[in-house]
């Protein structure tokens, strides 16, 4: 019995040593893998970051300052938030605060693509739709080339008509000389007629164009407001009780 106890203690110590050795080797492999990752060219690292959500960035950024710095400087920015009816009050702040913070740290670094996916159906959220205009203006100031905007925020009489909710694109988008691509999904809101001419827009998709004047809005977009347009993406036109979707590959 004594022999067995002593033998068990010896094996336990050996097992502990083996575990420590394996953990040490695993840490070395992880360190080597991270070194190899950071040795990749910056464009490849930025491309990898473009697939990450804000939650991933927040978690990893806590333990890696360099990771957060690389993400902040990346040309691809993607922000996603979905807030449902039964969500806690002011859930959108968990989306708004990181977007404001990250854009404020750009320090003039160019943005190639800005993706904003913001859906909120929670009446207990203070979702200020004017923030979208602010973020777009910041992106345009940083020479953004592509904007992918998907927004569905509950109807709020402070910001839009109850009978016909509308969306008007910020004026800065028309005059930008670097802005090339616009993908827009507004969750059944009406798009106002363009208030200017997109001087450099080459690709456009819009879902949906809503209302009795949908065709007129679309015609003005194509024939007048986008003289440099080369490619039309998908359009969904909803007029009264009819819905039509069409697309075309290129205008050239």
Secondary structure by P-SEA (a helix, b strand, c coil): caaaaaaaaaaaaaaaaaaaaaaaaaaaaaaaaaaaaaaccaaaaaaaaccccaaaaaaaaaacaaaaaaaaaccbbbbbbbbccccccccaaaaaaaaaaaaaacccccccbbbbbbbbcccccccccaaaaaaaaaaaaacccbbbbbbbccccccccccccccccccccccccccccbbbbbcccccccccccccccccbbbbccccccaaaaaaaaaccccccccccccbbbbbcccbbbbbcccccc
